[in-house]
C-alpha cells in the first residue's frame, strides 16, 4: 500500500525557511494598509501590492533553493509561528509545512499571481477603484499561501475561508452591476456548502484522533482511523473539494464568476483557487487509500465533471465562459487522477501545475481581446483578429495547443499520462479502467473541438467587428506591454514546462519525498488495459478529429453574428446543462418553501400563542374590571361568598 505521506521526520525550519511566514505576512499587511489608507494611495498602491506579491515569490524561491540543496529525505521543515489554540485535549499551532508539495503550490501561486498583478496594472489603469482591487488581490495571495502552507487542517481552513472571501470580493468588484453582485453571492453561498464538508471532516478528525495536523491524521491514518471513519472523512473532504474546485454537483457558480475582472478569472478561477480542492485530495491521499469507496467517488466526480465542462464549453459564445467550462473540465482530469490513488497523485499535481500557466495565459489573452474589442465577450462578433493582434494570436495559439495536449507543448506531458493512468486496471479493476479511460479520452476529443472553435472564431474567418450595444464599428489593437509581457512569459512556460519537468521525470522525483514510493510514469503504462503507445496514438487521433470538425464548421463556413437554432442537447449545453434549474428545484425552491413554512409557523403558531395569551389576559382583566363597581353591598357580597367558600374548603379538608 502506498501512502501520500512524508518519508522524512519533520524538522524545525532553519535558514531562510524560518522566514517562510513572511510570504503570508507581507501581502496581508499590504492589503490591510491599502484598504485602511484609502484614496491617498491611489496613485501608487497598485505598485506596492505588486511588489508585495513579488516579495512573496522571492522568499518562496529562496526556500525552494534551500530545499533543492538538501537531501531528498530531508526536504520537509515545519515553521512554527505561534500556538493558536491550547486546550486540555488539543493544541493547534499556527505552523507552516515547507515540503516539496507545498513549495510547488507556492511557486505557482506567487509567480503566476505576480505576473497577473503586473497585467492588472495595465488592465485596470482607468478604474477609479484600482487600489481596492489590488488590495483584494493581495488578500487572495496571502490566503492561498496560508491554505497550501498550513501544516494542519485548522490553519488550512483559515486560508480556505480567506480565499473564499477574496473570491467573493473580486467577483463582485463591479457590484454596481446587479448581475455581478448576484454572481458573487452565488459563488459565496455555494462555496459555503462545500466548506461545511471541511468543517465536518475536521470535527471528525478531532473526535477520532484528537489531532488535526497532517503528520498525525494523514501519516498515521492506518493506525488512527477505521475504514468507516476514513470513508466518512474522505467524503467530507470530497464535498469541500467539490465546492472550491467547481466539481459536480457544486459547479454552477464558476461560469457566473466570470462577471469579475478578467485578471480575477485568470488568478482565482483558472490558476490557483479552484485547484485548492485537488490539493486537499492529494494532501489527504492516505485517508483515501484506506477508504476505497471514497476514492472511487473522487474518480467518479472527476470523470463526470470533465465531460460536463467539455459539453458546456461546446455551446458557449461568451469566450470567458468557454474558458470557465474548460477550467471545470481540466480540474475534472485532476480529480480523476487524484481518485486513481497513488498512481495518479503526482500526475494530478503535475497537470495542475502546468495547467496553471497555460490557462492563466488563455484568460489573460481573452482579457487583451476584450480590451481591444470594447469589453465585448461574444466571439461571434470577433473574427480575423490575427491580422491586427499578432502577439495575442500567437500567444493564444500556443496556449490552445498546450491545452489540447499536442506534443511537444506542455499539456501533452501532463494530461496524456492521466489518460493512460485512467486506463490502468487498478485500483478499480479492468472494467473500471476501460470506463475511466474512455471517458478521459472522449473528454480530450471534445476539448479539442470547443477550444478550436473558440480559437478559430476569434482569430480566423471574416472580421465581424461591431459593437453589440450600438452596432458601431470597433478598432481592435494590441494592448501595451504591461499586459502583453506577462502573456509572452507564460507562453514560454506553456511551450517548455511540461517537457522539461515531465519527460525527464524531474517533477516526479521532486515530489517523491512527500509522495513516498509512487508507481513511476514508465511503470504505470505497463498496467493499462491498452498499451501506452496505443493510448497516445488514439488520443492524439481523436484530438485531431476534434480540430478538423471545428475547422470545417467555423472556418470553411461563415459564422453568423447570432447563434443559430439548435437541437435539445445544444440548447441544454447553452443553459449549462440545466444546472441552475436543478439547483433551484432541489435546493432553492424547497429552501424557500421551508423558509415560508417556518415564517408561517412563527407568525401563526408562536406569535399566535403569545397574542392569544395576551387577549386572554385582556379579557380576564376586562371581566375583573366589571366587578369593581364601587357599591358597598357588592363588596359585602364578595366577602360573604369568600367566607362561605373558605368554610366549605376547611370542612372538606377536615373531613
C-alpha positions, -999 to +999 in steps of 0.1 A: +000+000+000+013+034-010+005+065+010+009+101+002+029+110+033+062+124+041+091+099+044+111+123+065+107+134+100+095+170+105+124+193+113+122+228+126+128+253+098+162+268+096+179+295+074+156+313+050+129+287+056+124+302+091+112+333+074+085+315+055+057+332+074+067+365+057+053+350+024+019+354+040+025+384+062+038+408+035+008+407+011-016+405+041-002+437+057-001+455+024-037+445+017-048+459+051-027+491+046-042+498+012-078+493+025-072+515+056-051+542+039-078+550+014-076+573-016-042+587-005-026+556-020-045+556-053-015+568-074+010+542-062-009+515-042-010+491-072+028+492-074+031+484-037+007+455-040+026+441-070+059+445-051+044+426-022+034+397-044+069+395-060+084+396-025+065+365-016+077+349-047+113+358-039+111+343-004+095+312-018+122+309-044+149+312-018+132+284+003+129+263-029+167+267-035+173+257+002+152+225-003+169+216-035+202+218-017+190+193+009+189+155+007+155+144-007+146+126+025+152+158+045+130+181+023+104+188+049+105+215+076+080+230+100+079+267+105+062+271+139+049+307+142+028+306+173+003+285+192-031+294+180-054+274+204-044+255+235-069+233+254-066+203+277-074+180+248-058+196+217-032+221+208-035+239+174-004+258+163-002+283+135+026+264+117+037+261+081+048+229+064+076+236+039+079+205+018+081+197-019+043+197-024+036+230-006+065+247-023+052+236-057+020+255-050+039+284-036+058+288-069+026+285-089+006+310-067+033+336-064+048+335-098+016+334-118+000+357-093+027+383-096+025+382-134-012+388-131-006+417-108+016+433-135-010+426-161-037+442-139-017+474-137-025+479-174-059+463-174-073+483-145-055+515-154-087+535-158-106+521-129-113+545-101-111+518-075-078+502-087-062+505-053-090+484-037-088+458-065-051+453-057-057+451-020-081+423-027-056+406-049-030+407-021-056+393+003-061+364-020-024+357-024-020+357+014-050+334+019-040+310-008-005+307+006-019+301+041-040+273+026-012+255+009+015+261+035-006+250+066+007+220+085-028+212+099-064+213+088-075+242+110-049+266+096-057+252+061-094+260+068-084+296+078-068+300+044-097+281+027-122+307+041-098+335+032-097+326-005-135+323-004-138+358+010-113+372-015-131+354-044-164+370-033-149+405-031-132+401-065-161+385-084-184+413-072-158+440-076-180+459-101-210+453-078-229+484-092-239+459-119-267+437-104-257+405-121-221+408-109-233+412-073-256+382-078-227+361-092-205+369-062-233+359-038-239+327-057-202+318-055-201+326-018-232+306-009-223+275-030-188+275-015-203+276+020-219+242+012-185+227+004-170+244+035-194+225+057-178+193+044-143+205+055-157+215+089-173+181+094-140+165+084-120+185+109-145+178+137-144+141+128-106+141+130-107+157+164-133+133+176-114+102+164-078+111+167-077+142+189-054+158+163-057+179+132-020+181+120-011+163+088+016+142+104-009+126+128-041+124+108-026+115+074+007+100+080-007+077+107-041+071+092-038+033+092-032+033+130-057+060+139-087+056+115-110+027+109-123+021+073-157+036+083-142+068+097-117+071+068-147+068+044-167+094+063-138+119+065-129+112+028-164+120+017-165+152+038-132+163+022-146+155-012-176+177-006-153+205+004-132+200-028-163+200-050-173+234-037-139+251-040-129+234-073-163+237-090-168+200-094-201+182-098-226+189-083-213+222-069-200+236-102-228+261-111-210+291-096-179+290-119-195+303-151-212+332-134-180+341-116-167+353-149-185+386-140-153+397-122-125+415-140-105+392-163-074+391-141-096+377-114-106+349-137-070+342-145-057+342-110-086+327-090-107+307-114-080+293-136-046+290-120-049+289-082-081+289-061-101+263-080-071+239-076-074+240-038-097+210-039-072+189-058-045+199-033-068+188-005-074+154-021-037+147-027-025+161+007-051+137+023-042+108+000-036+083+027-071+087+041-085+078+006-062+048+003-079+035+035-114+043+021-118+027-014-154+038-016-144+075-011-115+071-035-139+057-061-162+087-056-134+111-062-127+094-096-164+093-105-168+130-097-138+139-117-150+119-147-185+134-146-171+169-143-146+166-171-174+156-195-198+181-180-175+211-185-165+199-220-201+197-232-210+231-218-179+246-234-190+235-268-221+257-268-209+289-253-204+321-272-190+341-243-153+335-245-147+338-208-175+312-201-159+289-226-127+291-207-146+287-174-161+255-187-126+244-198-113+250-163-141+229-148-132+201-173-095+202-167-099+202-130-121+171-136-090+155-151-070+164-120-097+150-097-098+118-118-061+115-113-064+121-076-091+094-075-068+068-091-048+066-059-010+065-057-005+061-095-024+093-101-014+117-073+018+130-088+001+131-122-028+152-108-004+177-093+017+179-124-013+186-146-025+212-120+009+229-121+013+230-159-024+239-164-020+269-142+004+285-167-014+279-200-049+286-185-038+318-170-023+327-204-056+319-221-076+341-197-051+370-200-052+366-237-090+368-236-086+400-215-064+415-242-091+407-268-117+423-246-095+453-242-092+456-280-129+449-287-145+474-263-151+448-235-171+425-257-170+388-249-192+374-277-169+355-300-193+358-329-185+395-331-148+389-335-131+371-363-098+377-383-081+393-352-048+376-362-044+405-387-043+432-361-034+414-329-005+391-339+011+388-305-022+379-289-029+354-318+005+337-314+003+335-276-033+324-276-024+298-302+004+284-280-019+280-250-045+265-273-021+238-285-010+232-249-045+226-235-052+203-265-022+182-255-004+185-288+033+174-285+057+190-277+036+215-258+032+213-220-003+199-219+007+167-237+032+158-209+006+165-181-027+153-195-018+123-216-003+104-186-036+109-167-055+094-196-030+065-196-033+060-159-071+061-162-069+030-184-050+013-156-065-020-144-060-007-108-075+003-084-110-003-099-104-034-120-102-038-157-138-027-163-132+005-143-100+010-163-120+009-196-147+032-183-125+059-168-100+057-197-126+061-224-142+090-206-109+107-203-101+101-240-135+113-252-131+144-230-098+151-248-116+150-281-144+173-270-118+197-256-101+198-289-134+207-306-146+235-283-111+251-278-105+250-316-139+265-321-130+294-298-096+299-314-109+298-350-139+321-345-118+346-326-088+348-349-098+335-383-126+339-408-141+373-417-139+403-395-172+409-376-161+439-356-192+456-344-204+468-310-232+447-297-248+476-279-248+503-307-238+485-339-209+508-343-175+496-357-147+489-333-109+492-340-091+462-323-055+468-314-027+452-293-025+461-256+006+476-241+035+455-228+023+457-192-004+434-204+013+415-232+046+410-213+031+386-188+013+367-216+046+362-235+063+350-204+035+325-197+038+313-233+074+302-228+063+280-199+033+267-219+058+255-246+086+241-225+075+235-189+058+201-194+086+186-214+113+198-191+096+185-160+077+156-174+098+139-200+128+140-176+108+128-146+122+158-127+087+166-112+081+130-101+115+129-083+108+163-068+076+152-052+089+118-041+099+129-006+062+137+000+046+111-022+065+081-009+070+052-034+047+061-062+044+040-093+065+058-118+054+071-151+071+044-171+057+017-147+021+028-149+017+022-186+025-015-183-005-019-161-030-004-185-057-023-204-043-007-236-007-002-244+008+032-237+016+038-274-019+028-284-034+052-259-012+081-270-020+075-307-057+071-302-059+102-280-039+123-305-061+110-333-093+120-315-078+154-308-071+159-345-106+148-353-119+175-329-097+201-346-108+191-381-145+192-372-141+227-357-122+238-388-149+225-411-177+242-391-161+275-382-135+283-409-149+268-441-183+283-433-193+319-424-200+324-387-233+342-381-233+370-355-261+353-337-261+317-327-284+296-349-312+275-335-301+241-324-313+207-311-322+200-275-287+189-264-271+222-277-299+243-260-293+224-228-255+230-230-261+267-236-281+266-204-252+249-185-270+215-188-298+230-167-276+231-136-293+262-123-327+248-128-317+216-110-303+236-081-334+257-079-357+227-078-336+207-054-323+234-031-336+269-037-374+263-041-375+237-012-354+261+009-378+290+001-407+267+009-391+258+042-384+294+050-420+303+042-433+274+064-410+285+093-422+321+088-459+309+088-453+288+119-436+317+137-464+341+128-493+317+130-483+294+159-456+310+181-469+346+177-505+333+177-500+317+211-484+348+225-512+370+211-538+346+223-524+347+258-524+385+256-561+386+245-570+361+273-553+382+299-570+413+285-604+395+286-599+384+322-589+419+331-620+433+315-641+408+333-625+416+367-628+453+359-666+449+358-667+436+393-651+467+407-683+488+407-678+509+439-710+496+456-707+486+493-733+459+491-714+443+462-682+442+481-701+428+512-715+401+489-680+392+477-667+389+513-697+367+522-691+344+493-654+342+501-660+334+537-685+307+528-661+292+503-633+292+529-656+274+554-665+248+529-629+242+520-619+240+556-647+215+564-638+194+533-601+192+543-610+183+578-633+155+567 
